Amino acid sequence: MRLSRDKVNKLSHVVVERLAEHPEVHFADDRNTIRLEVRKILEDLLHAEEKIDAGVRAKIASQKRSILEGSGEWDILYRKYYQEELKKLGV
């Protein structure tokens, strides 16, 4: 899923605020530093997801016969290949 920079920033703020609400959580750095790291992690995850998605779509497109996106067969193959790519990454 593609998220705008503003949405990623908002998510990073929400994550840090929720963590700060827990009494057992203590930040070693200031909140902005933590927020920036959370944003970087989110952006890295989204980028990795985009790469997996593109690879899975290419794999489906390379089938001997044409498989229409949105069809039941396409959906099954997408989920199968997506899971295979996640396993390769150890997720």
C-alpha positions in Angstrom: 0.0 0.0 0.0 1.3 3.4 -0.9 1.1 6.0 1.8 1.9 9.7 1.5 4.7 11.3 3.4 2.2 13.1 5.5 0.4 9.8 6.5 3.8 8.2 7.4 4.6 11.2 9.5 1.2 11.0 11.2 1.7 7.3 11.9 5.1 8.0 13.4 3.6 10.6 15.7 0.8 8.2 16.8 3.3 5.4 17.5 5.5 7.5 19.7 2.6 9.0 21.5 1.1 5.6 22.2 4.4 4.3 23.5 4.8 7.4 25.7 1.4 6.6 27.3 2.8 3.3 28.7 4.4 3.8 32.2 6.9 1.0 31.6 8.3 2.6 28.4 11.2 5.1 28.9 12.8 6.8 25.9 16.6 6.8 25.8 16.5 9.7 23.3 14.1 12.6 22.8 10.7 11.9 21.3 11.5 13.5 17.9 14.6 11.3 17.5 12.4 8.2 18.2 9.7 9.5 15.9 12.2 10.0 13.0 13.5 6.4 13.5 9.9 5.1 13.5 9.3 7.0 10.3 12.4 5.5 8.7 11.3 2.0 9.7 7.9 2.5 8.3 9.3 3.9 5.0 11.7 0.9 4.8 8.8 -1.5 5.3 6.6 0.2 2.8 9.5 0.2 0.2 10.1 -3.5 0.8 6.4 -4.2 0.4 6.4 -2.3 -2.9 9.3 -4.4 -4.2 7.6 -7.6 -3.2 4.3 -6.5 -4.8 6.2 -5.6 -8.1 8.0 -9.0 -8.0 4.8 -10.9 -7.5 3.0 -9.1 -10.2 5.9 -9.8 -12.6 5.9 -13.4 -11.7 2.2 -13.7 -12.4 2.6 -11.8 -15.7 5.3 -14.2 -16.8 3.0 -17.2 -16.7 2.6 -19.1 -20.0 -1.0 -18.0 -20.4 -2.5 -14.6 -19.5 -4.2 -14.4 -16.1 -6.5 -11.4 -15.6 -5.9 -9.3 -12.5 -8.8 -9.5 -10.2 -9.8 -13.0 -11.2 -10.0 -15.7 -8.6 -6.9 -17.4 -10.1 -4.9 -14.2 -10.0 -5.8 -13.6 -6.4 -4.8 -17.1 -5.4 -1.5 -16.8 -7.2 -0.8 -13.3 -5.8 -1.4 -14.6 -2.2 0.8 -17.7 -2.8 3.7 -15.8 -4.4 3.5 -13.0 -1.8 3.7 -15.5 1.0 6.7 -17.2 -0.7 8.5 -13.8 -0.9 7.8 -13.1 2.8 9.2 -16.5 3.7 12.4 -15.7 1.7 12.7 -12.5 3.9 12.1 -14.5 7.0 8.8 -12.8 7.9 
